[in-house]
Amino acid sequence: MNKDKEVEAYKSGNLTPEEQTKYEIAQELGILDKVLEGGWKSLSAKETGRIGGIMARKKPKK
């Protein structure tokens, strides 16, 4: 999904649960504004890694 479509989906609440979790974590880390303005590619490797690490911990174990 491109940046504009994903931002619109976020604003309208039409995201998959995994994408919703990603946005919630970005908000918790205080980088949601950066994501909404520049997309996910605007994040540094450190920021992306933190989001991925938190998502891995929150993911239910099978």
PDB file of N, H, CA, C and O in Angstrom:
ATOM      1  N   MET A   1       0.857  -1.177   0.000  1.00  0.00           N
ATOM      2  CA  MET A   1       0.000   0.000   0.000  1.00  0.00           C
ATOM      3  C   MET A   1       0.899   1.236   0.000  1.00  0.00           C
ATOM      4  O   MET A   1       1.860   1.301   0.767  1.00  0.00           O
ATOM      5  N   ASN A   2       0.594   2.223  -0.860  1.00  0.00           N
ATOM      6  H   ASN A   2      -0.187   2.170  -1.483  1.00  0.00           H
ATOM      7  CA  ASN A   2       1.438   3.410  -0.860  1.00  0.00           C
ATOM      8  C   ASN A   2       1.094   4.296   0.333  1.00  0.00           C
ATOM      9  O   ASN A   2       0.082   4.101   1.007  1.00  0.00           O
ATOM     10  N   LYS A   3       1.966   5.274   0.574  1.00  0.00           N
ATOM     11  H   LYS A   3       2.787   5.432   0.026  1.00  0.00           H
ATOM     12  CA  LYS A   3       1.856   6.105   1.773  1.00  0.00           C
ATOM     13  C   LYS A   3       0.507   6.809   1.871  1.00  0.00           C
ATOM     14  O   LYS A   3      -0.129   6.775   2.925  1.00  0.00           O
ATOM     15  N   ASP A   4       0.062   7.445   0.794  1.00  0.00           N
ATOM     16  H   ASP A   4       0.578   7.473  -0.062  1.00  0.00           H
ATOM     17  CA  ASP A   4      -1.183   8.209   0.847  1.00  0.00           C
ATOM     18  C   ASP A   4      -2.391   7.319   1.121  1.00  0.00           C
ATOM     19  O   ASP A   4      -3.266   7.680   1.908  1.00  0.00           O
ATOM     20  N   LYS A   5      -2.440   6.158   0.475  1.00  0.00           N
ATOM     21  H   LYS A   5      -1.730   5.865  -0.165  1.00  0.00           H
ATOM     22  CA  LYS A   5      -3.555   5.238   0.700  1.00  0.00           C
ATOM     23  C   LYS A   5      -3.539   4.697   2.122  1.00  0.00           C
ATOM     24  O   LYS A   5      -4.594   4.545   2.739  1.00  0.00           O
ATOM     25  N   GLU A   6      -2.355   4.406   2.646  1.00  0.00           N
ATOM     26  H   GLU A   6      -1.498   4.529   2.145  1.00  0.00           H
ATOM     27  CA  GLU A   6      -2.263   3.866   3.998  1.00  0.00           C
ATOM     28  C   GLU A   6      -2.647   4.918   5.035  1.00  0.00           C
ATOM     29  O   GLU A   6      -3.302   4.600   6.027  1.00  0.00           O
ATOM     30  N   VAL A   7      -2.245   6.162   4.814  1.00  0.00           N
ATOM     31  H   VAL A   7      -1.712   6.420   4.008  1.00  0.00           H
ATOM     32  CA  VAL A   7      -2.612   7.237   5.737  1.00  0.00           C
ATOM     33  C   VAL A   7      -4.129   7.435   5.723  1.00  0.00           C
ATOM     34  O   VAL A   7      -4.742   7.610   6.776  1.00  0.00           O
ATOM     35  N   GLU A   8      -4.728   7.408   4.547  1.00  0.00           N
ATOM     36  H   GLU A   8      -4.230   7.266   3.692  1.00  0.00           H
ATOM     37  CA  GLU A   8      -6.186   7.529   4.457  1.00  0.00           C
ATOM     38  C   GLU A   8      -6.877   6.355   5.156  1.00  0.00           C
ATOM     39  O   GLU A   8      -7.880   6.543   5.845  1.00  0.00           O
ATOM     40  N   ALA A   9      -6.339   5.148   4.977  1.00  0.00           N
ATOM     41  H   ALA A   9      -5.525   4.996   4.417  1.00  0.00           H
ATOM     42  CA  ALA A   9      -6.903   3.972   5.647  1.00  0.00           C
ATOM     43  C   ALA A   9      -6.783   4.120   7.157  1.00  0.00           C
ATOM     44  O   ALA A   9      -7.696   3.742   7.892  1.00  0.00           O
ATOM     45  N   TYR A  10      -5.658   4.670   7.630  1.00  0.00           N
ATOM     46  H   TYR A  10      -4.917   4.978   7.033  1.00  0.00           H
ATOM     47  CA  TYR A  10      -5.471   4.890   9.070  1.00  0.00           C
ATOM     48  C   TYR A  10      -6.506   5.876   9.601  1.00  0.00           C
ATOM     49  O   TYR A  10      -7.135   5.644  10.634  1.00  0.00           O
ATOM     50  N   LYS A  11      -6.670   6.979   8.875  1.00  0.00           N
ATOM     51  H   LYS A  11      -6.159   7.168   8.036  1.00  0.00           H
ATOM     52  CA  LYS A  11      -7.590   8.014   9.335  1.00  0.00           C
ATOM     53  C   LYS A  11      -9.040   7.537   9.325  1.00  0.00           C
ATOM     54  O   LYS A  11      -9.839   7.955  10.163  1.00  0.00           O
ATOM     55  N   SER A  12      -9.382   6.659   8.374  1.00  0.00           N
ATOM     56  H   SER A  12      -8.733   6.319   7.693  1.00  0.00           H
ATOM     57  CA  SER A  12     -10.753   6.165   8.303  1.00  0.00           C
ATOM     58  C   SER A  12     -10.961   4.887   9.117  1.00  0.00           C
ATOM     59  O   SER A  12     -12.090   4.413   9.244  1.00  0.00           O
ATOM     60  N   GLY A  13      -9.878   4.323   9.672  1.00  0.00           N
ATOM     61  H   GLY A  13      -8.961   4.708   9.569  1.00  0.00           H
ATOM     62  CA  GLY A  13      -9.997   3.133  10.510  1.00  0.00           C
ATOM     63  C   GLY A  13     -10.108   1.836   9.733  1.00  0.00           C
ATOM     64  O   GLY A  13     -10.624   0.852  10.262  1.00  0.00           O
ATOM     65  N   ASN A  14      -9.635   1.806   8.483  1.00  0.00           N
ATOM     66  H   ASN A  14      -9.215   2.606   8.054  1.00  0.00           H
ATOM     67  CA  ASN A  14      -9.733   0.617   7.644  1.00  0.00           C
ATOM     68  C   ASN A  14      -8.389  -0.096   7.509  1.00  0.00           C
ATOM     69  O   ASN A  14      -7.939  -0.367   6.395  1.00  0.00           O
ATOM     70  N   LEU A  15      -7.757  -0.396   8.618  1.00  0.00           N
ATOM     71  H   LEU A  15      -8.122  -0.177   9.523  1.00  0.00           H
ATOM     72  CA  LEU A  15      -6.471  -1.089   8.603  1.00  0.00           C
ATOM     73  C   LEU A  15      -6.628  -2.511   9.115  1.00  0.00           C
ATOM     74  O   LEU A  15      -7.554  -2.823   9.863  1.00  0.00           O
ATOM     75  N   THR A  16      -5.698  -3.368   8.694  1.00  0.00           N
ATOM     76  H   THR A  16      -4.946  -3.115   8.086  1.00  0.00           H
ATOM     77  CA  THR A  16      -5.672  -4.716   9.250  1.00  0.00           C
ATOM     78  C   THR A  16      -5.219  -4.611  10.699  1.00  0.00           C
ATOM     79  O   THR A  16      -4.618  -3.605  11.077  1.00  0.00           O
ATOM     80  N   PRO A  17      -5.489  -5.617  11.514  1.00  0.00           N
ATOM     81  CA  PRO A  17      -5.059  -5.563  12.921  1.00  0.00           C
ATOM     82  C   PRO A  17      -3.542  -5.357  13.068  1.00  0.00           C
ATOM     83  O   PRO A  17      -3.092  -4.640  13.962  1.00  0.00           O
ATOM     84  N   GLU A  18      -2.772  -5.984  12.197  1.00  0.00           N
ATOM     85  H   GLU A  18      -3.137  -6.566  11.470  1.00  0.00           H
ATOM     86  CA  GLU A  18      -1.310  -5.839  12.278  1.00  0.00           C
ATOM     87  C   GLU A  18      -0.885  -4.401  11.955  1.00  0.00           C
ATOM     88  O   GLU A  18      -0.023  -3.846  12.637  1.00  0.00           O
ATOM     89  N   GLU A  19      -1.476  -3.800  10.931  1.00  0.00           N
ATOM     90  H   GLU A  19      -2.176  -4.251  10.378  1.00  0.00           H
ATOM     91  CA  GLU A  19      -1.157  -2.417  10.591  1.00  0.00           C
ATOM     92  C   GLU A  19      -1.609  -1.470  11.700  1.00  0.00           C
ATOM     93  O   GLU A  19      -0.918  -0.500  12.012  1.00  0.00           O
ATOM     94  N   GLN A  20      -2.752  -1.747  12.288  1.00  0.00           N
ATOM     95  H   GLN A  20      -3.314  -2.534  12.035  1.00  0.00           H
ATOM     96  CA  GLN A  20      -3.256  -0.926  13.389  1.00  0.00           C
ATOM     97  C   GLN A  20      -2.284  -0.959  14.567  1.00  0.00           C
ATOM     98  O   GLN A  20      -2.021   0.065  15.197  1.00  0.00           O
ATOM     99  N   THR A  21      -1.753  -2.150  14.856  1.00  0.00           N
ATOM    100  H   THR A  21      -1.966  -2.982  14.344  1.00  0.00           H
ATOM    101  CA  THR A  21      -0.779  -2.291  15.937  1.00  0.00           C
ATOM    102  C   THR A  21       0.461  -1.459  15.647  1.00  0.00           C
ATOM    103  O   THR A  21       1.005  -0.819  16.548  1.00  0.00           O
ATOM    104  N   LYS A  22       0.912  -1.464  14.398  1.00  0.00           N
ATOM    105  H   LYS A  22       0.471  -1.984  13.667  1.00  0.00           H
ATOM    106  CA  LYS A  22       2.078  -0.686  14.001  1.00  0.00           C
ATOM    107  C   LYS A  22       1.861   0.798  14.275  1.00  0.00           C
ATOM    108  O   LYS A  22       2.745   1.471  14.804  1.00  0.00           O
ATOM    109  N   TYR A  23       0.704   1.298  13.920  1.00  0.00           N
ATOM    110  H   TYR A  23      -0.014   0.751  13.490  1.00  0.00           H
ATOM    111  CA  TYR A  23       0.405   2.716  14.153  1.00  0.00           C
ATOM    112  C   TYR A  23       0.291   3.018  15.647  1.00  0.00           C
ATOM    113  O   TYR A  23       0.733   4.078  16.092  1.00  0.00           O
ATOM    114  N   GLU A  24      -0.288   2.116  16.422  1.00  0.00           N
ATOM    115  H   GLU A  24      -0.647   1.255  16.061  1.00  0.00           H
ATOM    116  CA  GLU A  24      -0.397   2.320  17.871  1.00  0.00           C
ATOM    117  C   GLU A  24       0.978   2.392  18.510  1.00  0.00           C
ATOM    118  O   GLU A  24       1.215   3.226  19.384  1.00  0.00           O
ATOM    119  N   ILE A  25       1.889   1.523  18.080  1.00  0.00           N
ATOM    120  H   ILE A  25       1.697   0.845  17.370  1.00  0.00           H
ATOM    121  CA  ILE A  25       3.243   1.526  18.623  1.00  0.00           C
ATOM    122  C   ILE A  25       3.962   2.812  18.234  1.00  0.00           C
ATOM    123  O   ILE A  25       4.662   3.409  19.053  1.00  0.00           O
ATOM    124  N   ALA A  26       3.790   3.241  16.979  1.00  0.00           N
ATOM    125  H   ALA A  26       3.221   2.756  16.314  1.00  0.00           H
ATOM    126  CA  ALA A  26       4.399   4.504  16.540  1.00  0.00           C
ATOM    127  C   ALA A  26       3.902   5.659  17.387  1.00  0.00           C
ATOM    128  O   ALA A  26       4.669   6.562  17.722  1.00  0.00           O
ATOM    129  N   GLN A  27       2.625   5.637  17.736  1.00  0.00           N
ATOM    130  H   GLN A  27       2.002   4.903  17.464  1.00  0.00           H
ATOM    131  CA  GLN A  27       2.075   6.686  18.584  1.00  0.00           C
ATOM    132  C   GLN A  27       2.685   6.628  19.979  1.00  0.00           C
ATOM    133  O   GLN A  27       3.026   7.663  20.551  1.00  0.00           O
ATOM    134  N   GLU A  28       2.823   5.422  20.531  1.00  0.00           N
ATOM    135  H   GLU A  28       2.545   4.581  20.067  1.00  0.00           H
ATOM    136  CA  GLU A  28       3.424   5.260  21.857  1.00  0.00           C
ATOM    137  C   GLU A  28       4.860   5.785  21.878  1.00  0.00           C
ATOM    138  O   GLU A  28       5.299   6.365  22.871  1.00  0.00           O
ATOM    139  N   LEU A  29       5.593   5.579  20.773  1.00  0.00           N
ATOM    140  H   LEU A  29       5.237   5.108  19.966  1.00  0.00           H
ATOM    141  CA  LEU A  29       6.981   6.011  20.695  1.00  0.00           C
ATOM    142  C   LEU A  29       7.124   7.487  20.340  1.00  0.00           C
ATOM    143  O   LEU A  29       8.228   8.031  20.367  1.00  0.00           O
ATOM    144  N   GLY A  30       6.008   8.134  20.006  1.00  0.00           N
ATOM    145  H   GLY A  30       5.111   7.692  19.983  1.00  0.00           H
ATOM    146  CA  GLY A  30       6.035   9.550  19.685  1.00  0.00           C
ATOM    147  C   GLY A  30       6.495   9.857  18.272  1.00  0.00           C
ATOM    148  O   GLY A  30       6.945  10.970  18.000  1.00  0.00           O
ATOM    149  N   ILE A  31       6.392   8.889  17.364  1.00  0.00           N
ATOM    150  H   ILE A  31       6.026   7.985  17.585  1.00  0.00           H
ATOM    151  CA  ILE A  31       6.846   9.103  15.993  1.00  0.00           C
ATOM    152  C   ILE A  31       5.700   8.993  14.983  1.00  0.00           C
ATOM    153  O   ILE A  31       5.943   8.907  13.779  1.00  0.00           O
ATOM    154  N   LEU A  32       4.480   8.996  15.457  1.00  0.00           N
ATOM    155  H   LEU A  32       4.282   9.066  16.435  1.00  0.00           H
ATOM    156  CA  LEU A  32       3.331   8.867  14.557  1.00  0.00           C
ATOM    157  C   LEU A  32       3.258  10.027  13.571  1.00  0.00           C
ATOM    158  O   LEU A  32       2.973   9.815  12.392  1.00  0.00           O
ATOM    159  N   ASP A  33       3.512  11.252  14.034  1.00  0.00           N
ATOM    160  H   ASP A  33       3.744  11.424  14.991  1.00  0.00           H
ATOM    161  CA  ASP A  33       3.472  12.411  13.132  1.00  0.00           C
ATOM    162  C   ASP A  33       4.490  12.263  12.006  1.00  0.00           C
ATOM    163  O   ASP A  33       4.207  12.596  10.855  1.00  0.00           O
ATOM    164  N   LYS A  34       5.651  11.771  12.340  1.00  0.00           N
ATOM    165  H   LYS A  34       5.881  11.501  13.275  1.00  0.00           H
ATOM    166  CA  LYS A  34       6.697  11.554  11.341  1.00  0.00           C
ATOM    167  C   LYS A  34       6.255  10.521  10.305  1.00  0.00           C
ATOM    168  O   LYS A  34       6.525  10.680   9.114  1.00  0.00           O
ATOM    169  N   VAL A  35       5.582   9.470  10.753  1.00  0.00           N
ATOM    170  H   VAL A  35       5.362   9.341  11.720  1.00  0.00           H
ATOM    171  CA  VAL A  35       5.088   8.430   9.850  1.00  0.00           C
ATOM    172  C   VAL A  35       3.989   8.985   8.948  1.00  0.00           C
ATOM    173  O   VAL A  35       3.980   8.712   7.748  1.00  0.00           O
ATOM    174  N   LEU A  36       3.072   9.752   9.507  1.00  0.00           N
ATOM    175  H   LEU A  36       3.080   9.974  10.482  1.00  0.00           H
ATOM    176  CA  LEU A  36       1.973  10.299   8.726  1.00  0.00           C
ATOM    177  C   LEU A  36       2.459  11.307   7.688  1.00  0.00           C
ATOM    178  O   LEU A  36       1.869  11.415   6.613  1.00  0.00           O
ATOM    179  N   GLU A  37       3.522  12.046   7.993  1.00  0.00           N
ATOM    180  H   GLU A  37       4.001  11.959   8.866  1.00  0.00           H
ATOM    181  CA  GLU A  37       4.045  13.041   7.054  1.00  0.00           C
ATOM    182  C   GLU A  37       4.915  12.414   5.972  1.00  0.00           C
ATOM    183  O   GLU A  37       4.772  12.735   4.793  1.00  0.00           O
ATOM    184  N   GLY A  38       5.824  11.514   6.374  1.00  0.00           N
ATOM    185  H   GLY A  38       5.941  11.252   7.333  1.00  0.00           H
ATOM    186  CA  GLY A  38       6.801  10.995   5.422  1.00  0.00           C
ATOM    187  C   GLY A  38       6.672   9.530   5.093  1.00  0.00           C
ATOM    188  O   GLY A  38       7.433   9.013   4.276  1.00  0.00           O
ATOM    189  N   GLY A  39       5.737   8.856   5.702  1.00  0.00           N
ATOM    190  H   GLY A  39       5.119   9.277   6.366  1.00  0.00           H
ATOM    191  CA  GLY A  39       5.588   7.423   5.472  1.00  0.00           C
ATOM    192  C   GLY A  39       6.579   6.624   6.305  1.00  0.00           C
ATOM    193  O   GLY A  39       7.416   7.185   7.012  1.00  0.00           O
ATOM    194  N   TRP A  40       6.471   5.306   6.209  1.00  0.00           N
ATOM    195  H   TRP A  40       5.791   4.850   5.634  1.00  0.00           H
ATOM    196  CA  TRP A  40       7.324   4.433   7.013  1.00  0.00           C
ATOM    197  C   TRP A  40       8.782   4.525   6.601  1.00  0.00           C
ATOM    198  O   TRP A  40       9.669   4.296   7.424  1.00  0.00           O
ATOM    199  N   LYS A  41       9.050   4.859   5.331  1.00  0.00           N
ATOM    200  H   LYS A  41       8.329   5.045   4.663  1.00  0.00           H
ATOM    201  CA  LYS A  41      10.437   4.922   4.869  1.00  0.00           C
ATOM    202  C   LYS A  41      11.185   6.127   5.445  1.00  0.00           C
ATOM    203  O   LYS A  41      12.408   6.203   5.324  1.00  0.00           O
ATOM    204  N   SER A  42      10.477   7.060   6.064  1.00  0.00           N
ATOM    205  H   SER A  42       9.484   6.998   6.163  1.00  0.00           H
ATOM    206  CA  SER A  42      11.127   8.226   6.661  1.00  0.00           C
ATOM    207  C   SER A  42      11.738   7.916   8.032  1.00  0.00           C
ATOM    208  O   SER A  42      12.461   8.741   8.591  1.00  0.00           O
ATOM    209  N   LEU A  43      11.450   6.736   8.567  1.00  0.00           N
ATOM    210  H   LEU A  43      10.863   6.066   8.113  1.00  0.00           H
ATOM    211  CA  LEU A  43      11.986   6.356   9.875  1.00  0.00           C
ATOM    212  C   LEU A  43      13.423   5.857   9.763  1.00  0.00           C
ATOM    213  O   LEU A  43      13.840   5.329   8.732  1.00  0.00           O
ATOM    214  N   SER A  44      14.160   6.038  10.842  1.00  0.00           N
ATOM    215  H   SER A  44      13.822   6.467  11.680  1.00  0.00           H
ATOM    216  CA  SER A  44      15.525   5.511  10.883  1.00  0.00           C
ATOM    217  C   SER A  44      15.472   4.010  11.157  1.00  0.00           C
ATOM    218  O   SER A  44      14.432   3.473  11.536  1.00  0.00           O
ATOM    219  N   ALA A  45      16.595   3.351  10.962  1.00  0.00           N
ATOM    220  H   ALA A  45      17.441   3.788  10.655  1.00  0.00           H
ATOM    221  CA  ALA A  45      16.670   1.912  11.221  1.00  0.00           C
ATOM    222  C   ALA A  45      16.397   1.626  12.700  1.00  0.00           C
ATOM    223  O   ALA A  45      15.773   0.619  13.036  1.00  0.00           O
ATOM    224  N   LYS A  46      16.857   2.495  13.560  1.00  0.00           N
ATOM    225  H   LYS A  46      17.363   3.312  13.287  1.00  0.00           H
ATOM    226  CA  LYS A  46      16.637   2.312  14.998  1.00  0.00           C
ATOM    227  C   LYS A  46      15.152   2.375  15.340  1.00  0.00           C
ATOM    228  O   LYS A  46      14.652   1.557  16.112  1.00  0.00           O
ATOM    229  N   GLU A  47      14.453   3.348  14.764  1.00  0.00           N
ATOM    230  H   GLU A  47      14.860   4.012  14.137  1.00  0.00           H
ATOM    231  CA  GLU A  47      13.020   3.492  15.026  1.00  0.00           C
ATOM    232  C   GLU A  47      12.243   2.298  14.476  1.00  0.00           C
ATOM    233  O   GLU A  47      11.348   1.768  15.134  1.00  0.00           O
ATOM    234  N   THR A  48      12.598   1.884  13.265  1.00  0.00           N
ATOM    235  H   THR A  48      13.326   2.315  12.730  1.00  0.00           H
ATOM    236  CA  THR A  48      11.936   0.735  12.652  1.00  0.00           C
ATOM    237  C   THR A  48      12.174  -0.528  13.470  1.00  0.00           C
ATOM    238  O   THR A  48      11.260  -1.329  13.667  1.00  0.00           O
ATOM    239  N   GLY A  49      13.388  -0.699  13.938  1.00  0.00           N
ATOM    240  H   GLY A  49      14.130  -0.049  13.778  1.00  0.00           H
ATOM    241  CA  GLY A  49      13.714  -1.863  14.762  1.00  0.00           C
ATOM    242  C   GLY A  49      12.955  -1.887  16.070  1.00  0.00           C
ATOM    243  O   GLY A  49      12.535  -2.949  16.529  1.00  0.00           O
ATOM    244  N   ARG A  50      12.779  -0.733  16.670  1.00  0.00           N
ATOM    245  H   ARG A  50      13.120   0.130  16.297  1.00  0.00           H
ATOM    246  CA  ARG A  50      12.013  -0.668  17.924  1.00  0.00           C
ATOM    247  C   ARG A  50      10.572  -1.073  17.694  1.00  0.00           C
ATOM    248  O   ARG A  50       9.994  -1.802  18.499  1.00  0.00           O
ATOM    249  N   ILE A  51       9.984  -0.602  16.594  1.00  0.00           N
ATOM    250  H   ILE A  51      10.454  -0.009  15.940  1.00  0.00           H
ATOM    251  CA  ILE A  51       8.600  -0.971  16.276  1.00  0.00           C
ATOM    252  C   ILE A  51       8.507  -2.476  16.044  1.00  0.00           C
ATOM    253  O   ILE A  51       7.602  -3.131  16.562  1.00  0.00           O
ATOM    254  N   GLY A  52       9.437  -3.022  15.268  1.00  0.00           N
ATOM    255  H   GLY A  52      10.171  -2.489  14.847  1.00  0.00           H
ATOM    256  CA  GLY A  52       9.434  -4.462  14.996  1.00  0.00           C
ATOM    257  C   GLY A  52       9.616  -5.291  16.252  1.00  0.00           C
ATOM    258  O   GLY A  52       8.968  -6.324  16.414  1.00  0.00           O
ATOM    259  N   GLY A  53      10.489  -4.849  17.138  1.00  0.00           N
ATOM    260  H   GLY A  53      11.016  -4.009  17.006  1.00  0.00           H
ATOM    261  CA  GLY A  53      10.711  -5.573  18.385  1.00  0.00           C
ATOM    262  C   GLY A  53       9.492  -5.585  19.282  1.00  0.00           C
ATOM    263  O   GLY A  53       9.157  -6.609  19.878  1.00  0.00           O
ATOM    264  N   ILE A  54       8.833  -4.446  19.376  1.00  0.00           N
ATOM    265  H   ILE A  54       9.106  -3.614  18.892  1.00  0.00           H
ATOM    266  CA  ILE A  54       7.629  -4.358  20.205  1.00  0.00           C
ATOM    267  C   ILE A  54       6.514  -5.202  19.594  1.00  0.00           C
ATOM    268  O   ILE A  54       5.769  -5.866  20.315  1.00  0.00           O
ATOM    269  N   MET A  55       6.397  -5.177  18.267  1.00  0.00           N
ATOM    270  H   MET A  55       7.002  -4.638  17.681  1.00  0.00           H
ATOM    271  CA  MET A  55       5.370  -6.001  17.603  1.00  0.00           C
ATOM    272  C   MET A  55       5.613  -7.483  17.847  1.00  0.00           C
ATOM    273  O   MET A  55       4.670  -8.246  18.056  1.00  0.00           O
ATOM    274  N   ALA A  56       6.874  -7.887  17.820  1.00  0.00           N
ATOM    275  H   ALA A  56       7.640  -7.267  17.650  1.00  0.00           H
ATOM    276  CA  ALA A  56       7.207  -9.296  18.046  1.00  0.00           C
ATOM    277  C   ALA A  56       6.830  -9.723  19.469  1.00  0.00           C
ATOM    278  O   ALA A  56       6.382 -10.848  19.686  1.00  0.00           O
ATOM    279  N   ARG A  57       7.015  -8.823  20.426  1.00  0.00           N
ATOM    280  H   ARG A  57       7.379  -7.909  20.249  1.00  0.00           H
ATOM    281  CA  ARG A  57       6.647  -9.149  21.806  1.00  0.00           C
ATOM    282  C   ARG A  57       5.144  -9.205  21.997  1.00  0.00           C
ATOM    283  O   ARG A  57       4.642 -10.009  22.782  1.00  0.00           O
ATOM    284  N   LYS A  58       4.419  -8.348  21.278  1.00  0.00           N
ATOM    285  H   LYS A  58       4.826  -7.695  20.640  1.00  0.00           H
ATOM    286  CA  LYS A  58       2.961  -8.318  21.419  1.00  0.00           C
ATOM    287  C   LYS A  58       2.267  -9.419  20.648  1.00  0.00           C
ATOM    288  O   LYS A  58       1.120  -9.753  20.946  1.00  0.00           O
ATOM    289  N   LYS A  59       2.943  -9.992  19.659  1.00  0.00           N
ATOM    290  H   LYS A  59       3.875  -9.720  19.417  1.00  0.00           H
ATOM    291  CA  LYS A  59       2.329 -11.013  18.818  1.00  0.00           C
ATOM    292  C   LYS A  59       2.024 -12.247  19.678  1.00  0.00           C
ATOM    293  O   LYS A  59       2.892 -12.727  20.407  1.00  0.00           O
ATOM    294  N   PRO A  60       0.818 -12.746  19.592  1.00  0.00           N
ATOM    295  CA  PRO A  60       0.467 -13.919  20.399  1.00  0.00           C
ATOM    296  C   PRO A  60       1.281 -15.152  19.959  1.00  0.00           C
ATOM    297  O   PRO A  60       1.482 -15.403  18.771  1.00  0.00           O
ATOM    298  N   LYS A  61       1.726 -15.886  20.946  1.00  0.00           N
ATOM    299  H   LYS A  61       1.562 -15.682  21.911  1.00  0.00           H
ATOM    300  CA  LYS A  61       2.513 -17.087  20.665  1.00  0.00           C
ATOM    301  C   LYS A  61       1.596 -18.247  20.334  1.00  0.00           C
ATOM    302  O   LYS A  61       0.548 -18.432  20.953  1.00  0.00           O
ATOM    303  N   LYS A  62       2.013 -19.026  19.344  1.00  0.00           N
ATOM    304  H   LYS A  62       2.864 -18.876  18.841  1.00  0.00           H
ATOM    305  CA  LYS A  62       1.194 -20.167  18.929  1.00  0.00           C
ATOM    306  C   LYS A  62       1.597 -21.422  19.682  1.00  0.00           C
ATOM    307  O   LYS A  62       1.016 -22.485  19.465  1.00  0.00           O
TER     308      LYS A  62
END
